[in-house]
Amino acid sequence: MNLDDDELTPPERLALAYAQRAMKDSLALLLRLDSRFATIVGSASEPLFGQLKLAWWRDAMLAAPADRPKGEPLLAKLSELDDLTLVEAAVTLINAWETLVVDQDWMAIIVRTFADARGTAVFGSYAKLAGETDFPAEVGQEWAANDLRVRFNGRVGQSPGSYVALPTRRVVRPLTILTMSVRQISGPRLIWHALTGR
């Protein structure tokens, strides 16, 4: 199953292009799960419905691979990759998005809690798989919060306007590309960062 496809945004596809070959499927899976959970939150007419859908995903991912529901490509890919780090990341992602379902008033403290969990799930897990144990958590938190502002325009307050310093190591370039992509920069500027890390 190809996870690097049109379901991902252009910046996400650019990030995947810079991912190490062995890491591409893991990052693509995390990004697509993240997008799926964002859609659940955005389309839930009632908090309970959103919680029930997220609970289904949580139960499915925590089940043994042989016991997971069949016919869902993302679950199939999770089973194929068979990595506990990815399962833990996926569950953390669910928990992050669930905070936004439970509390419909997305105050600053809710967004911070969400951003911490979401950043840990996607950025922290990728960095861990890449052996980058000292990757700064603030980078993932910035991406998680600013991307939320982009996805749900009007529901989240304005960006603080100050940005954290990004690591320049090539191995984490996919993560810094994602962070730069939600800093309201131009396409050419994003490509320049992808090429140079600056």
Helices and strands as residue ranges (DSSP letters): H 10-17, G 21-23, H 24-43, H 47-62, G 65-67, H 73-81, H 84-102, H 108-119, I 120-124, H 125-129, H 137-151, G 170-172, H 173-181, H 187-196
